[in-house]
Amino acid sequence: MRARQATPAELRSPRIDFRLGFGIVAPNRRVNAMTTDAAFQRLAKSKFRSRFRLSEADREYIAEKGMETIRRHAEDFVRTRLAPAHPPNDGRQTPMRGHPVFKAQHACACCCRSCLEKWWKVPKGTDIPPERQSRIVDFLMAWIERQGCSPKPAAAKKANESHLTK
Ligand SMILES: [Zn+2]
């Protein structure tokens, strides 16, 4: 695909860089593409973000529910707790534990609108459009997978058990 010049309207309002996870391009700035790997490398530099880990209980919950269900939960949390321009209780809407997606949100700096703005340049006070919500969910699910939860954990566990009992 050929690159084209941004239109004046696009330069006035920030636009989404689709090569980024869900960041936006500031007016008149060059696109600063960031891969998911680069985003995780950035997060790894933060003591606070990098200390989050899934517990055994979280893993069991994920294995029991399946990754598709966990993704639906993540979609719901992002849509209802982050996406509105002014989410209720912003800054305190994401508990530190209680659901694996909550931990992913803190680990990925997707816990509140201030963190989304500070880390990923998602502007506060604006609705997050559905396509960017999906990018956030992709990112959270990538973190969960990196914690060693594969898309088919239940099957993997069974195979492992049968191997051990033989
Ligand atoms: Zn936050």
Boltz pocket constraint, residues with backbone or C-beta under 6 A from the ligand:
constraints:
  - pocket:
      binder: B
      contacts: [[A, 91], [A, 109], [A, 110], [A, 111], [A, 112], [A, 113], [A, 114], [A, 115], [A, 116]]
      max_distance: 6.0
